[in-house]
Each structure stands twice: as C-alpha cells, then as structure tokens.
Amino acid sequence: MFQLPPTTVINKPLYKKAVFGKFNLKAVERNHFDADISRMSLVARISPATVPALAEGQNIKGFYVLQVILKQKEYDVKNILLLHKLIPQNLVFALQYDEETQLCVFHTRLQQSDWKQTEATLIPLQGLSLDDVWNNIVATIGGLDAQAEESIEEQIIQREQREKLLRQIESLEKQCRTEKQTRKKYELHQQIIKSKEKLK
C-alpha cells in the first residue's frame, strides 16, 4: 500500500468508540464525526526497526500512516484535526473515498495533497534520516520545496501570508465595485494597488 516496504505494514484498526471515549464527545460532536468517517486503521509504521536503511532523526523517531475511510468526499477538516489531537504521534493521514485518496499531514497547520487514484498514491521515503523523510513528505503533500533556502515552516508562513493578502485584495475589490462615493472608491483602489505590490 502506497508503495511502502512490506516490513512497515501493521493494519491495526482504530475504533471510533476509542475516539469518542477519550474526548468525551457530546452526541452532536459524535454525530458530526460519524457523518464523515466510516472506519480507520493504522496501516503502516515507518521507523528504523521497519526500514533499517533509515536512521533515526533528531526530531522524528518514527511515524504512522493512518488510513481513514470517508463517507463523503467533502469532509470537515475539524474531524481530521481531532484525530491529530487524539493520537500523540507523527501521522500521515490517507483519506480515502471510493477509489480516490488524499494525503494529509499536520505540520504547523494541516497540509493537504490533491485527490488521486488510490492505486497511484504513494508516500515517498526520500532521505537518509527520518527527519529528512518527514520533511520531504510534508513538502510533497503540501506542495512545498524541500530543497529551498527557506525552511518548510517559513514556506508555510509565507504561503499563509500570501493567501491572507489575496483574500484582502478580493474583499477590497468587492468593496470598490459597490462603493458609490468617488473619494472612498479612490482610497480603496489605492489600497488594492499597495496590496498587490506586496504580492510581488
């Protein structure tokens, strides 16, 4: 599965009752979680014990792949973040709906890949240590550059700032279109120009 070495496969079911019990979720929250998620299973463990060619990292000693079978493709991210809180491990989430899979990983915030055919979905183990492997996985899933001068964290912050700026520009342009007063319209237009310059 996901072109991982056979030595990493564990297939350990994770029952929803365990999630509900650990968090003492209210009925509404349980229903919300249950509406998205059909079943879950820890399908692989990557560590020096399961992949001897990999050295233990300073930060990453090992990680799991958690397969989550979804009931609907448009899931609520809060349910995945809940699982991230529940399991105090480094996790790669393999969210599966029908024949498609989306990979997710939490690093500063939740990073999500595009949906792909499950058969074509792979989790690359690139690097000599688990720190390198983990960074490359985060970069691949999040569409970042593991070889860039900026760290993965810096790239995530820069992308968040860019996305925030784009939302501000969109909001200002919307205000500008509906604004009747010429002076106010001009001020909004100047703000748009300044905001677009920051994107360069």
C-alpha positions in Angstrom: 0.0 0.0 0.0 1.2 3.5 -1.0 4.4 1.7 -2.3 5.7 1.4 1.2 8.0 -1.6 2.1 6.1 -4.7 3.2 8.0 -4.6 6.6 6.1 -1.4 7.5 2.6 -2.9 7.2 0.7 -3.2 10.5 -3.1 -2.9 9.8 -4.3 -2.1 13.3 -7.9 -0.9 13.4 -8.6 2.3 15.3 -12.2 2.2 16.6 -14.4 5.3 16.7 -15.6 4.4 20.2 -12.0 5.0 21.4 -12.1 8.5 19.9 -15.4 9.2 21.5 -14.3 7.8 24.8 -11.0 9.7 25.0 -12.6 13.0 24.2 -15.9 12.5 26.0 -17.5 13.9 22.9 -21.1 15.2 23.1 -23.8 13.5 21.0 -23.7 16.3 18.4 -19.9 16.0 18.1 -20.1 12.2 17.8 -22.7 12.5 15.1 -20.6 15.1 13.2 -17.5 12.8 13.4 -19.6 9.8 12.4 -21.1 11.6 9.4 -17.7 12.0 7.8 -15.7 8.9 8.9 -16.6 5.3 8.2 -13.6 3.5 9.7 -9.9 4.0 10.5 -6.8 1.8 10.6 -3.1 2.3 11.4 -1.8 0.7 8.2 1.9 1.3 8.4 4.7 2.2 10.9 7.9 3.8 9.5 10.9 3.6 11.8 14.5 2.3 11.8 13.0 -1.0 13.0 10.7 -1.4 10.0 13.0 0.3 7.4 16.6 -0.5 8.6 18.1 1.8 5.9 16.6 4.9 7.6 18.5 6.5 10.6 16.5 7.8 13.5 16.1 11.6 13.2 16.8 14.2 15.9 13.1 15.2 15.9 11.3 12.3 14.2 11.9 8.8 15.7 9.1 7.2 13.6 5.7 7.9 12.2 2.4 6.1 11.3 0.2 6.1 8.3 -3.5 6.3 9.3 -6.0 5.2 6.7 -9.4 7.0 7.1 -12.3 5.7 5.0 -14.6 8.6 4.4 -18.4 8.5 3.9 -18.2 11.7 1.9 -15.5 13.5 -0.1 -16.3 16.9 1.3 -15.3 16.2 4.8 -14.9 18.6 7.7 -11.2 19.3 8.4 -12.0 19.6 12.2 -12.6 15.9 12.3 -9.0 15.2 11.0 -7.6 17.8 13.5 -9.5 15.9 16.2 -7.7 12.7 15.2 -4.4 14.6 15.2 -5.0 15.6 18.8 -6.1 12.1 19.9 -3.0 10.3 18.7 0.2 11.8 20.1 2.3 10.5 17.2 3.6 11.9 13.8 0.9 10.8 11.4 0.3 10.8 7.6 -3.4 10.7 7.0 -4.5 8.7 4.0 -8.1 9.9 3.4 -9.9 7.5 1.1 -13.2 8.0 -0.7 -14.3 5.4 -3.3 -11.2 4.9 -5.5 -9.5 8.2 -4.6 -7.1 9.1 -1.8 -5.9 12.5 -0.4 -2.8 12.6 1.8 -2.7 15.0 4.8 -0.1 15.8 7.4 0.0 18.2 10.2 3.0 20.5 10.2 2.3 24.0 11.6 -1.1 23.5 10.1 -2.9 20.8 8.1 -1.2 20.2 4.7 -3.3 18.5 2.1 -2.5 16.9 -1.2 -4.7 16.8 -4.3 -7.0 13.8 -4.6 -5.5 11.0 -6.7 -6.5 7.5 -7.7 -5.6 5.3 -4.7 -3.5 3.0 -6.8 -1.4 5.9 -7.9 -1.0 7.4 -4.4 2.4 6.9 -2.9 4.2 8.0 0.3 7.8 8.6 -0.7 10.6 7.6 1.7 13.3 10.0 0.4 16.2 10.8 2.7 18.8 9.2 4.9 17.2 10.0 8.2 13.6 10.1 9.4 13.9 13.9 9.8 14.7 14.1 6.0 12.0 11.7 5.1 9.4 13.6 7.1 10.4 17.0 5.6 10.1 15.5 2.1 6.7 14.0 2.9 5.5 17.4 4.3 6.9 19.2 1.2 5.3 16.7 -1.2 1.9 16.7 0.4 1.9 20.5 1.0 3.2 21.4 -2.5 6.3 22.9 -0.9 10.0 22.8 -1.9 12.1 20.7 0.4 15.3 21.9 -1.3 14.5 25.6 -1.0 16.6 28.0 1.1 13.6 28.7 3.3 12.6 26.0 5.8 9.4 24.2 5.4 7.9 26.3 8.3 9.0 29.5 6.6 7.4 28.4 3.3 4.1 27.6 5.1 4.1 31.0 6.8 4.9 32.8 3.5 2.0 30.9 1.8 -0.4 31.7 4.6 0.5 35.4 4.4 0.1 35.3 0.6 -3.3 33.6 0.9 -4.4 36.2 3.5 -3.3 39.1 1.2 -5.2 37.6 -1.7 -8.3 37.4 0.4 -7.9 41.0 1.5 -7.5 42.1 -2.2 -10.6 40.2 -3.1 -12.5 41.9 -0.3 -11.2 45.3 -1.3 -12.1 44.8 -4.9 -15.6 43.8 -3.9 -16.0 46.9 -1.8 -14.6 49.1 -4.6 -17.1 47.7 -7.1 -20.1 48.5 -4.9 -18.8 51.9 -3.4 -20.8 54.9 -4.7 -18.6 57.7 -3.3 -15.8 58.7 -5.7 -13.3 59.6 -2.9 -13.9 56.4 -1.0 -13.7 54.4 -4.2 -10.3 56.1 -5.0 -9.0 55.2 -1.5 -10.0 51.6 -1.9 -8.3 51.5 -5.3 -5.0 52.8 -3.8 -5.2 50.1 -1.1 -5.7 47.4 -3.8 -2.6 48.7 -5.6 -0.5 48.7 -2.4 -1.7 45.2 -1.5 -0.9 43.8 -5.0 2.6 45.3 -4.8 3.2 43.2 -1.6 2.5 40.1 -3.6 5.5 40.7 -5.9 
